[in-house]
């Protein structure tokens, strides 16, 4: 892995919308390094949280770069959210 996962993923982004994504679509949203690409985010999330990532979508707004990470059906976004203190 080219980048340290701790420098790629900063923290989870928690809003009412992201809570709905978590429960309904098995997705989590993170604030990530603006220079990180989708592959960097996927590898970092898999390394940090010991899950498998199905897909990554990114966008940039005034808060920084966001990554919406969809986990494979073998993993639960709600369980991961509990582990990392989203709730």
GILINVEN-V950092 format. One record per run of one state. SS is the DSSP state (@ for helix, = for strand, . for the rest). FROM is the first residue (numbers start at 1). TO is the last residue. If there is no record, write none. Layout:
ss: (SS SS)
from: (FROM FROM)
to: (TO TO)
This chain:
ss: (. @ = . @ . = . @ . = . = . @ .)
from: (1 5 9 13 16 26 27 33 38 50 53 62 64 72 77 85)
to: (4 8 12 15 25 26 32 37 49 52 61 63 71 76 84 87)
